[in-house]
Amino acid sequence: MKFLNIGPLELIFILIIAFIILGPNEAVNTARKIGGWVRRIMRSPEWSSIVNTSKEFRDLPGKIIQEAGLEESVKDIQENAAAISKELNQNIDVSEKVIEQTDSEDSINEIKNNLNEITTEVNKDIDMSSKP
């Protein structure tokens, strides 16, 4: 929990420094005064208005969507986005399979061409060796 953007370890560090600087008696009196100020601030109408305004700002996007009746539209958009994403993933999978098959067919054709070249060379060698 953070209060005024000060975490628990920072608060402990501040208290230790205050105790060292002020001493035990003054630290207690100073803490009492600071506690009174914080209490007055927290109970003041200005603080309440700040807290309420902050809450309104956090809730504003939800209220706008609700008042405009866009909740269904937002849900529809999310569903459409999910469907499009799913369809794209399926298309990517199909494309990858086609690429793999194309690569395999290209490899097979390349092997056949190499075998044909080797066969042609061997036939030439056989023809040359059979000639006197």
N, C-alpha and C positions, 0 to 999 in steps of 0.2 A: 504494500500500500504506500502510495506517495502522497504527501501533503505539501503543497507549494513546490512541487517537483523535488522534494527532498526525500530520499529513501531512508530506510531504517539505519543502515550503517552510517550514513552521513549524519543523521540525527544524533546517534551515539557519539560520533566524533565531535560534533559541535558541543554536546553536553560535557564531554570530558574537557575540552578546551575552556569552556565557560567555568567549570569547576576549578580548573587550575588557575585561571586568571582572577576570578572573583573570590575564590575561597568558599568554604562551605556555607557561611551565613549569608553572604551577599548573593550567592548563586540561588539559594532558596527564595530570597526576597525578589530577585530579578525574575525568576521563573514564575512567581506568583503574579507579578506585574504583567509579564508577557501573556500569561494565561488569561488574565482579565481583559487585555486588549483583544486577544483572539476571540474570546467569548462575546465581547461587544460587537466585534466585526461580524461574527457568524450570525448574531441575532438581529443585526441591522437590516432595515428594509432594502437598502442598496444591495447588500450581499444576496438577499432573497431574489431581487430582480435580476441580478447577474446570473444566479443559478437557474432561474426560470428561463431567461433568455437563452442561455447555453442549451438547456434541454429542448427548447423550441427549435433552435438551429439544428440540433441532432435529429429531431423528428420531422423536420421540414420536407425532405425528399419523399418520405413515406406518405406524408399528408397530401402532398401535391399529386402523387400517383393515385392515391385513394380517391381524392376529390375529382380528379379528371377521369376516373373510371378506366385507368390504364392498366390495372392489375391483370386483367385478362389478356390485354395486348402484350404485356411484358411476358406473361406465361407462354403465350403463343409464339412470341419471338424466341424465347428460350427453347421451346420444343422444336421449332423449325431449325434453330441453330444446331441442336443436338442431332436432328435427323440429317441435316446437311453434312455435319461432321462424320456421322456414321457412313453415309453414302460415299463421301470422299475417301474414307479409310478403306471401304470395300473396293472402290475404283483403283486405289493405289495398290491393294493386294492383287487385283486382277492384272494390273499393268506390270507388276513385278513378275508374276507368273508368265505373262506373255514375253517379257524381256528374257526370262530364264529359258523359255522354250525357243525363242529366236536365237539366243546365244548357242543353245544346243544344236539347233538346225544349222546355224552358220558353222559351228565346229564340225558337225558331221559332213557338211558340204566341203569344208576345207580339207578334211581327212580324205574324202573321196577324190578330190582334185589332186592331192599329194599322191594317193595310191595310183591314180591314172598316170601321173607324170613318171612315177617310179616304174610302173608297168611299161610305159612307152620307152623309157631308157633301157630297161632290161630287154625288151624286145629288140631294140636297136643293137644292144650288145650281143644278143643271141644271133641276130642277122649278120653282124660283123664277124663274129667268131665262126659262123658256119660258112662264110665265104672264104675260098682259098686264097 
